[in-house]
Amino acid sequence: MLPNYVPILILGAVALGFSVFTLVLSHLLGRPRPTAAKSEVYECGMPPIGTARERFPIKFYLVCMIFILFDVDAAFFYPWALVFRELGVFGFVEMLVFVGLLGSGFVYAWKVGALDW
């Protein structure tokens, strides 16, 4: 059984060796040249204005959580679609219940204004 994993171990060793080699080589060949412009905070090409301790509205986090919730449901749809024929009517009804719960959560989030910016 171990000979089956030898190519994976070789690939891991090569990847680790390459990363260590490039880090050591860049440390030896590169000279640090710190300047004020290099030490300044860079955020998407915009000059930093104001404090970094700005508070985000709670709606930002709600939209993020809703996106993650509806993104993760695709992880349930894919395996279900692969074994759809073997599950039969029971699997179809279970997925209808899942989609119904997911849809009701979406409608609730919409009604309370979680999706309004």
PyMOL commands that set and color helices and strands:
alter all, ss='L'
color gray80, all
select helices_A, chain A and resi 2-29+36-39+58-82+84-111
alter helices_A, ss='H'
color red, helices_A
deselect
rebuild
show_as cartoon
